[in-house]
């Protein structure tokens, strides 16, 4: 009998997991059925094959919802991959003012009073050098400002939550009342809308900080979006990591 070959890259690892005889512990940890987990492993493997396997980090995260306020949007797609992938797009994004440089809320007086936020976290190594990216815009209006920061060593999910926390800290400082958060992390979106419980002791403290800030808002909604719709925040996170030499 020939000896089994060790997986040499992420697609091969996903294929090995997909063919595993006992996925129950991993499925239970992810909050999925074995059948659904096996199906998603296959889909992620095929997506990675199309993308070319990886290179840069990506992510997506959000904040806990206030009871009766946080509303889950359509949750589709997969949690951020455990290893780095290339940015979703090569689009050139506008240079926006740094959120930290704005002492007052950037929302225009005209138009929607809702501040829409796209946030993302990146980790190269999971855990490894990590960063966050956040884009603030007026709902149905223009992009207003951004936040990008290297945060040291963290897992991808920790980075996702740190991005949400940084976004809500700016909102709290500005006195914003209504926030709609868009994230491409299915795990974070489901945890923040109460679909999943936060079991990880590494995530729980950050989650609790996010929840505290979310409850100070009059309105807080969380919606999961495809990774392509979060490309600007993804770009900011990867740029911060590149600049930090991560």
Buried (B, 14 or more C-beta within 10 A) or exposed (E): EEEEEEEEEBBBBBBBBBEBEEBEEBBEEBBBEBEEBBEBBBBBBEBBEEBEBBEBBBBBBBBBBBEEBBEBBEBEBBBBBBBBBBBBEEEEBEEBEEBBEBEEBBBEEEEBBBBBBBBBBBBBBBBBBBBBBBBBBBBEBEBBBBBBBBBBEBBBBBBBBBBBBBBBBBBBBBEBBBBBBBBBBBBBBBBBBEEBEBEBEEBEEBBEBBBBBBBBBEBBBBBBBEBEBBBBBBBBBBBBBEEBEB
